[in-house]
Structure formats: C-alpha cells, structure tokens
Amino acid sequence: MDERRRAKRLKKEFEVVITIVSGAKDIPKEKIIYNLSVDISAYGAKVRANIFLPVNTLLRIGFNLEELHQNLETMGKVKWITILYDDEAYEAGVEFVNTPNEAISKIEEYVNWKINQYTLKSESVSI
C-alpha cells in the first residue's frame, strides 16, 4: 500500500483537551480530555474519545508538546470515526483546519525531533 500522507507521523500518546465547536446537537459543547493516540503529524491526529464524534464535527484541540514546554491550540475536523468498544470508546481521525503556519511548523518540528530521537536510540541499541 502506498503512503499518501503529506507529513511524517509520530506514534505517541499524550493528553489533549478538545472543545466541540460545531456538530451534532446531542454532543456536549464543554471541554473534554482525550488521549491523543497512535499518531500525530503537522496536519492531523488520531484521538481516542469516550463519546461519538460524528464526521465533520469541528473541534478546538489544545495539547502540550511536553519536552518543548509549549502549549498549542488548533482547529480540527473529524474525517472518520471507529468504534473501539460499544458506546464506551472511539477513535477519530482529525484533520487540522484553519491552523496558523506557526503552529503547523512547531508540530512538524516536534514530530521530526521525536522521530530522530527514536531513530538515534534504536541505532545505539543495535550497535
């Protein structure tokens, strides 16, 4: 299968705070903490949630680039959703939208930095 992604993805889990901006009428509009799971890139992320986030739901996502001690906020749109456990856990693919270039650059730098760290650790272990 050919890789179609525009940017490198980092497989890492950490907390993000999501606020639902618009979407279905029956989903909450307050802030909810999720795990940013499996991967993140400068253009999107996969998140785990305990509520169903319909496709095209608009989200405000805040997260911390831990080692850089930076908090970033971006807007995202749900592109797909998968049920992990019936009515208990979901995974959603979120594309970042209307994100300032500065935020995209910071995320991209962080992802590349972490991938390089993992690569260097792997190389030093295999020597």
N, C-alpha and C positions, 0 to 999 in steps of 0.2 A: 504494500500500500504506500503510495506517495505521500510525503509530508506536505501539507498545504498551508501550514501556519506561517504567519508573517514574521514571528519572532521566537526566540528560544523560550522554553517554558521551564520553570523551576518547580520541582516536586517537593513541596514543603507545606506543613500545616501550621497555621497560626490564627489567632482570633481576629475577626473583623467585626465592625459594627455596621449594620445595614439598616437604613431607614427606607421604607417603601414610599416612593413619591407618587406613583400612579399605577393603577392596575385594577384587578377585580374588586368589587365592592365588599366582599366578605373577608378580605385580608387586612390585618392590623396596620395602622399607619405609624405606630411607635417604633422606637429603636429596638432592635433585636440582635443579640450576639450570636454569631455563627462561627464555624471554623472555616477558614479558607483552606480548602483541602485539595490534595493531589497536585495541583499546579497553578502557577500564575505566570503571566507574561505582561509585557507593556500594553497589550491590547485586550486582555481579559483574564478571567479566572474561573475556576470551578469551585463552588461553595456548597457546603452541606447546610441544610436547614431543617428545622422541625415543623415548618409549615410549607404548604404547597405554594410555590411562586409561579403563577401562570406565565407562559411565553409572552413576551413583550412588556412584562411588568418593568417599570422604571424604578431603579434603586439608587440611593446615595450610599456609597461604600467608604468607610473610614478604616484604615489599617495602619499599623506601625511597622516600619522597616527596622526591625529590632537592633541590629548591630550599628545601624547608622543613626539611631535615636531620632528618627524623623516620622512624623505622622503625616499621612497623605489622605486626601479625600478625592473620590472620583464618582462620576455617574456611570451607571451600567444598565444594560437592558438584558433581560433573561432571553436567551436564544433557544434553550432546550431544558427540559426537566426530566429526571428519572426518579422513580420511587425506589428507595432502598429497603424500607420496611413499611408495611401498610400503615398509612396515616401517622407515622412516627418520624420518619427520616427521609429526606430527599436530597438529591444532588442536582445542582443547576449550573449550566454553562452561562456565564455572564460576559457579554462584550462591553468593554468600556466605551462610553459615548460622551461627546462634548467634554473631553478631558483636555486640560491645558497641556501644551507641548512640554512644559517644565515637569509636570507630574509624570508624563509618559517617559521622559528621559530618565528621571530618578528611578522609576520602576525598572526600566531596561538596564540601567547601570547596576542596580541591586541584583537583578536576576543574573546578569553576566558575572558579577563579582562572586556570588554564591556558587554558581556553576564552576567557575575557575577554582574556588576553594576546594570543592568536592573533587575536582579532577586532580589537583595537586595532592590531596590526601590519598586518593586512590593510587596515584603513581608512586608515592613514597612508601605505601604499604606493599606494593608488588615488587619493589626493588630488593 
